[in-house]
Amino acid sequence: MLSTLALVWGVKGHFYSKFTTTNDTIKDVNEKLKEIGCVVPGDIVINTGSMPLQKRIRTNMLKISVVE
């Protein structure tokens, strides 16, 4: 699925498997992206997901955040 996103939309997807609160997940993902050098402070990150997590439905949540 991640390679399809890159091929069709030109985005770089990353798999994340922890289950925690949405806000904690977004903070954790942004920190991990910073650690591996994909983003730097000041970059804008678009986080998407589906709620509730257990249903595994299509994306219905979007959060735009600025990397600190």
N, C-alpha and C positions, 0 to 999 in steps of 0.2 A: 504494500500500500504506500509506503513512504517513497519508494522509487517512482511510483505512478504520479504522486504529487509533484515530484521534481520534473518528470518528463512532461506532464500536461500543463502544470501551472508555473513551473520555474521557481518553485520554492524549495527550501531545504527543511525537511521535516525531521524531527527527532522523536524516538519512542520514549515514553515515560510510563512506568508501570506502578508507581506508588499510589496508594489510595489514602488521601488525607483531605483536608478542607480545600476548597477552590483557591482561596487566598494564599494558603501555605504552598500549594502546588505551583501557583504562578510565581511566587517568590523563589521557590526552589529551582524551577526550570530556568528562570532568568539568571540566577546565580551560576547554575551549571553551564549555561551558554557563555557566560562571562569567563568562567574558568577555562573552557576549551578554546577561547579566542574567537568565538562566532560573533560576539557583540562587545561593545565597549560602552562605558558610561556616556549617557546622552543619546544612545541609539533608541529607536522606537521598536518595540516588539509587539506583535499581534498574537495573542494566545487564544486558541479556539478549543471548544470541547462540547461534550453533550451532558445534559443534566436530566434526570439523575444518572449517575455513573453506572449503576447496576443494570439499567435497561439497554445500554449500548446502542442508542439511537443515533440518528444523524446529528451533525453539529447544530446546536441551538444556543450556544453561549459564545460571546466574543468579548475580550478585554484587551484594550490597547494600553500599554504601559511604557514608561521611559525607564531605561536601565540606569540605576544609581551607581 
